[in-house]
Amino acid sequence: MLFDLDGTLLDTAYIHTICWWEALRQYDHVVPMAVIHRAIGMGSDKLLGHVLGMRHDASNDADIAAAHGALFATWYSRICPLPGARDLLARCTALGLVVVIATSSPQRDLDALRKALDADPLIDAVTTSSDADESKPSPDILLAALDRAELSASHVVFVGDSVWDVMASSPLGIRCIGLECGGTSEAELREAGAVEVWRDPADLLHNLDSSVLRHSFSLDSA
């Protein structure tokens, strides 16, 4: 089981939106939050070009990304898990599944996010931004997760909350379950290629026996 972290297990999608919005304003870029939110799930190497246009003046990109990081850090103590996040990880572990957090968060953020999730005993491996040359929708971070856990794409399912998660899994043939708790609709996730969509981790856990996971991992015999 591969899991995205921001917006999938932790309620951070709109925090990132606000922090990018403010960071962009500091450098005189006024971008509607709705536009920024649609880009959440990309790393800064993709997000700024997406919201400002690929021909924008990129000379301040590193500074804008640093401003976002500083603003996001002020939220560390208020970040909380989404409903059912820990229970879903615990259930996966109890079923004997390997649990991998496939995130491109920088190490400083990841330390805070793992503290907020408070589920380290349930996690077998974790990636960071340093493990991938490019962020989603490039599949780099999922390739790193597979390598870290010594798994093959045909033997895993990825759970994410954005179209970028779904798009990253597609080139590898990884089935992706979408969650709406990051603010992306079921229709958008399915259009991107999600094999099924649930409201949040609690909803997926509640419906685990009817999920693609049952057939993927023979949960009915676990």
N, C-alpha and C positions, 0 to 999 in steps of 0.2 A: 504494500500500500504506500503510494507516494501522496503526500499532502502538501499543498501550498500552505502558507502561514498567514500572511496579511489578508484579511477579509474572508478567509476560509475557516481558520481556527480562532483568530483573534479579531476583535471588532475595531479594525484600524483603517478601513477603506476611506471613510470620510475624514478621518484625521489626516491621512496623507493628502487628501484633496485640499483641505484647508491650508496645510503647510506648503504645498506647491503653489497654491493661489497667492499666499502671502510672500513667498520667496520670489515669485515672478513679479509681483507688484514692487518689491524692493528694487528691481532693475527695470522698472517702467514698462512692464508687460502686463496689460490688463486682459486677462483671459477668463471667460465665464467658468464658474465652478463646474457646471454641467459638462463642459468640454474637457476639463481636467479629469473629472471623475471617470470619463470614458477611457482615459489613458492609464488609469491606475492599474498596476499589474506589470507595466513596462518598467524597466530600469531607467535611470536618468539618461543613459546613452541612447535611448529610443524616445522617451517621453517628451523631451524638450523639442526635438525635431517634429514630433507628431502634433504638438499643440501650437507651436510657433511657425511651423512650415519648414521644410527641409532646406530652404534657401535663407533662413534667418541668420543673422550675425551671431555666430557661435562663440564669440570671444569671451562672453560672460557665462557660458554654460557651467563651467566648473564652479564658479562662485554661486550661481543660482542653486546648483545641487548641494553645495555646502550649506547654504542658507536653509534649504529644505531640511537637511540633516539636523541642523541646530534647532530649528523650530520643532521638528518631530521629537527630539530628545526631551523637550519640556513636557511632553505628554507621557513619558515613560511610566510614571507612577499611577496614571489613570487608565492605562490600557487593561482591558479585561477579556477573558475568553468569551467566545460566542456560545450560545446555549448548546449543551451537549458535547462540547469539544473534547474535554478530558474523558468523558464517558465513552465516546466513540473510539478514542485511542485505546482506552482500557479494553474495550470489547474486541478490537482488532488484535491486541496483544494476547488476550485470553484465547482467541481462536488460533493462535500460533502464527499469525501473519507478521512479516517483517514490516516495521513502520519507519518510513523515511520522510523527513521534512525537506522538501525540495524548494528552497527559497534562495533568492538572489539578494537578500538583505545583507548589508555590510555587517562585519563582526560586532561593532558596537551596538547596533540596533538589535542584532540577533540575541546578544546576551540579555538585553532588557526584555525582548519578546519571549524568550524561553523562561525567564523569571515570572513573567505575567501568566504564561500558560501553565507553569508549575506541573509539568508532566514528563520530566526528563527520564524517569524510570520506564516510561512507556515507549520511548523513542530509541530506535536502533542506530540511526545515522542522520546527519544533518549536513546540508550544503550551505555555502555562503557565496557572496558576490565574487569572491576571489577564485571560485571554482569554475567560472564561466567567462568566456571571452565576450559573449553578447547576452543580453537579458531577453526575456520573453517579448515577442513571440518566437524568438529563436529557441530551438530545443536544447541549447547548450546545458542549461542547469538540470534538465531531466537526464541528459546523458551523464552528467556528473553524479547525479543521485543513483543511477543504475550502476555506475562504476563503483561508487562508494559502498553500496550494499551488495555488490557482486550479483546483480539480477539481470535478467534479459527483459526486453520490452514486452514480449509476449506473455510474461508471467506477472505483470503488474497492472494496477489500476491507479489512475491519478485523480485526486479530488481537488478541484479549484473553484474559484468564484468569478473569474473574469473570462472574457472571450480570448484574452491573450494566453491564459492557461490552456484552454482548449486547443488553440492554434499551435501552441508549442508541442502538445502531445501528438498531434496528427501526423507529422512527418515520420515519427518513430513507430506509428501503429499502436500507440498506447491508448486504451480506452479511457476517456475522461468523464467523470461524474461532475456535474455542475451544481453549485450551491448559490442560491439567490441572496445570501446574507451579505455579500459585498456590494449589493445594489444593482446588479445586472439581472435583467428579467429572464424568465425561463425561455421565452421565444428567442432572445438574442443568443443565449447559451446553446440552445438546440440548433439554431441556424449555423453557429460556429462549428458544430459537430459533437456536442456533448451527447453521450449515449443515454443519459437520463439526468433529471434535474430534481433537486430537493430544496426545501426552504432553507435549512441550516443543518449543522452537524446533528442536532437532536432529531430532526426529521429523518435524516439518513439512517441514524441509529434505530429509530422506531420502525423503519421500513427495511431494515437490513435483509430480512428473509425474502423480500420481493425484489431486492436490488440485483443489479448485474453482479454484485459481489458473490451472491449465493452460488451462481453458476461458475463464476471465474475461479473460486477457491473452494468449491464443494462445501459451503458452510452448512448445508443441510445434514452433512454427515459429521460435522465437527462437534 
